Amino acid sequence: MNKLAANAYAAPADVSKAGRPSVVLPTITFLSIIAGSLLLFLLLVAGPFAWLLRDGLGPDSTTSTWTNALMRLFWTFYWGPATVFTGTGLMILLFLRRRLIRSTRQASLNLPETPA
């Protein structure tokens, strides 16, 4: 007597594990949305604000030239390192999400055959 004859309603172990939802993909998606929103905020809100404040406001403000202006902008409120770090993290998360979706799709296409 084989295993299927003992319980006609039981599925093989490999097939029952194939359809289980994973918590990894929603977590990576959520983190990529957060990182993308933070990067958008840094570029559209904090960047122009740092650009305005880089030389100072008021009567004692100074003007800066091309290279000096970019360096001052980069280090004002640590806007540059925060933007680079957030952008790099977003690219890594998007790469991992794409790889996970491809592997999940490939695994769902290669389901093991069930015995008749």
Secondary structure, DSSP 8 states (H G I E B T S, - for coil): --HHHH-TT---HHHHHHT---SHHHHHHHHHHHHHHHHHHIIIIIHHHHHHHSS-SSTT-----HHHHHHHHHHGGGHHHHHHHHHHHHHHHHHHHHHHHHHHHHHHHT------
